[in-house]
């Protein structure tokens, strides 16, 4: 225990006296966050999509669709453009647009005659969120047409069968009105009601890009600083300090544990500063800070041991350093530290969640977002600590084989 | 006390130490002499417990101190912090550690620089501190692995004096070096090893006796080794070394017989450029035992 304390203090002193290199590792992720924040702004992170409509029927359904999108909250999410089928297809193929909706000629007539009719929706394969929104909107419109057929189908068909000179849209409207009134006895008061529960007040807070990225930045700080600090082992081994420790009555485990403890202390300070910067500079609201710090510390332990383990697979410092960098950067990019998981295509987001740091990131987000059920929390902490312990044991073993024997 | 019996260490297909046996007593400075690659460091590594031997038995009685060849120090820490760390690693703490650290700093002449980061030290100062870190915990067995490599003469003298002091205090000192004059001035007993095997063992007088009362004459120039062996066969002259650029002969009353030897060597096609006559020493013994000079 005494040697653990000695080793921790030794490494803390060393870090303190070379604070410039630590500062570089710390500042870099914050600069990235600031740049991303500047590029995307601090406004609401609301996705904006472009819906291309090829309306070949020029009828009631197309008008209704445009009306339903241009009014209400959808107007802020979806922009519409009228195109012809060929142009629309070409633009979707080149990625210019979220989706192309084709309303074929004769659609209105088919609806009135209760005949099969079909809209065609072509979505951009590069995107996931906006095409889904468009699909929902289109589906709601198709459902509305279907219900209209069910309730007022006979009126519509009769209207369609009249000669053009005798058609009156006013009479049709009055007829549909009478039909709806007739069934209103059963609808008013409604037998079936929809109860909506608001689980969070959307007006209270809306996420900014910086805020979505914040947990990723915390993990990026941990990744970059861990990578930098893990290189110290080569310096010590090169000087013969690891062999010298092995020749004392103290164990290499104590030596390694001291390094780990010092690293966690430094990383906790860095994470606290990141939290502070997030709160003060970007105004990000932080919840469950203590728990988030504890989670971040456990992540730091596992990441540090993991990066050490990767490095110790190689005989030379140069190769090990290169490989550590090659491990760290793709992990950071893929694991949601450079791009929020929310903005990734679903397939990439799934990969991101499967990376070690992506897994840590998702849970950090849960912790920061609000109460996490205790059993889930215990399970996640257990998994993380177990992974860290395994990595520690492997590093201890590799260190002896690499530097001592 | 250190006892080594039939020690054997193998790296892949290379036998680094082969059937090595010796014993070093308390208060004794025991020299392990040999060129680079002879197996000295492998032997020390086994003794310090860092390498498991492939055969044989090692017994080390008492706390062990190791001064490695590398300067195993932390550059960012001060001399005092380094000493406290390595003393603490051997279980020392509190006032006893602080007092001992101060004592060692004074012995090594580093007391006035104790608070400075080691990064600012000269090579010689680092060597002295490296030595101090190995003895801060008052070991009963001290393994010194070429502790004076690359050290200035002043620091070397101080390190050798410190080693004598530690031995006078009753510790067993195992000293590896390839500096013959250092071993001659420091060690009570010596083993000469090469290619992992013991070539000779004993006190300095015992080892000198192996050469007899003969002087060593060394010629440098251009020679024909086969001719040299032919010319000096018998005649009370021993050809210790015969190479194209160096010839070493062992003979009694060398200075009196030198003109005749030069004439014979010239007659054998040799071209002499320089000649030195020396009393028998470890270096000449090494040359006699191995037929070659110490490798760097």
Interface residues (C-beta under 8 A of the other chain):
Chain A: X2 X3 X6 X10 X13 X14 X17 X18 X236 X239 X240 X241 X243 X244 X245 X246 X247 X248 X249 X250 X404 X405
Chain B: X48 X49 X50 X51 X52 X64 X66 X68 X69 X70 X71 X72 X73 X74 X75 X76 X77 X81 X84 X85 X86 X88 X89 X90 X91 X93 X117 X133
